[in-house]
Amino acid sequence: DAGITQSPRHKVTETGTPVTLRCHQTENHRYMYWYRQDPGHGLRLIHYSYGVKDTDKGEVSDGYSVSRSKTEDFLLTLESATSSQTSVYFCAISFTGQPNSPLHFGNGTRLTVT
Amino acid sequence: AQTVTQSQPEMSVQEAETVTLSCTYDTSESDYYLFWYKQPPSRQMILVIRQEAYKQQNATENRFSVNFQKAAKSFSLKISDSQLGDAAMYFCAYRSNAGNMLTFGGGTRLMVKP
């Protein structure tokens, strides 16, 4: 158990509303990631963080922002949700940040934008 | 950019039989890491096995083994003595030695018949 908690587990929201997903880790690992999972696409990286206030974009970052004010929390915000952002969102951590270190994932948040 | 392709959207295997899931990737790099993840219906992402590109020997973890063909850019997963609990989505993933991003294939759904 990598000590990752995602909240909420499920959320339904309306188009145009802001949404924030939270990822919390208990072990002070430096590297944290947000992925989205869609059928046929596997998981795609949205944003990642390599430390407090240090973040960078992934391959599908448009429409998303992140913040990391504490080591243990990594927030993903959809400023104005759209139906194309209906997806399952996964937070992940890397114990070392080294390329050979696998990612450990939370249980995901299923977001539905109506 | 690296791409990962899983050409088999679905596979099925009889319990106790052996099945091989295919994965190919495209990269110009020589040093990288490859992973297989399992996602059961619970949605949890579970690391199955990993392979370092500089190692010629194929990785093995109990009933799971890989056939890594670096020149062909192929990384298949063999599951021996299949069990009902092996039924899941399986994702192949690539990580560059120089990058932070884990790139996933689209996944293969494995069904195990009793």
Boltz contact constraints between the chains, C-beta under 6 A:
constraints:
  - contact:
      token1: [A, 40]
      token2: [B, 106]
      max_distance: 6.0
  - contact:
      token1: [A, 41]
      token2: [B, 106]
      max_distance: 6.0
  - contact:
      token1: [A, 42]
      token2: [B, 91]
      max_distance: 6.0
  - contact:
      token1: [A, 42]
      token2: [B, 104]
      max_distance: 6.0
  - contact:
      token1: [A, 42]
      token2: [B, 105]
      max_distance: 6.0
  - contact:
      token1: [A, 42]
      token2: [B, 106]
      max_distance: 6.0
  - contact:
      token1: [A, 42]
      token2: [B, 107]
      max_distance: 6.0
  - contact:
      token1: [A, 43]
      token2: [B, 104]
      max_distance: 6.0
  - contact:
      token1: [A, 45]
      token2: [B, 101]
      max_distance: 6.0
  - contact:
      token1: [A, 48]
      token2: [B, 100]
      max_distance: 6.0
  - contact:
      token1: [A, 99]
      token2: [B, 33]
      max_distance: 6.0
  - contact:
      token1: [A, 99]
      token2: [B, 95]
      max_distance: 6.0
  - contact:
      token1: [A, 99]
      token2: [B, 97]
      max_distance: 6.0
  - contact:
      token1: [A, 100]
      token2: [B, 33]
      max_distance: 6.0
  - contact:
      token1: [A, 102]
      token2: [B, 35]
      max_distance: 6.0
  - contact:
      token1: [A, 102]
      token2: [B, 47]
      max_distance: 6.0
  - contact:
      token1: [A, 102]
      token2: [B, 50]
      max_distance: 6.0
  - contact:
      token1: [A, 103]
      token2: [B, 102]
      max_distance: 6.0
  - contact:
      token1: [A, 105]
      token2: [B, 45]
      max_distance: 6.0
  - contact:
      token1: [A, 107]
      token2: [B, 44]
      max_distance: 6.0
  - contact:
      token1: [A, 108]
      token2: [B, 43]
      max_distance: 6.0
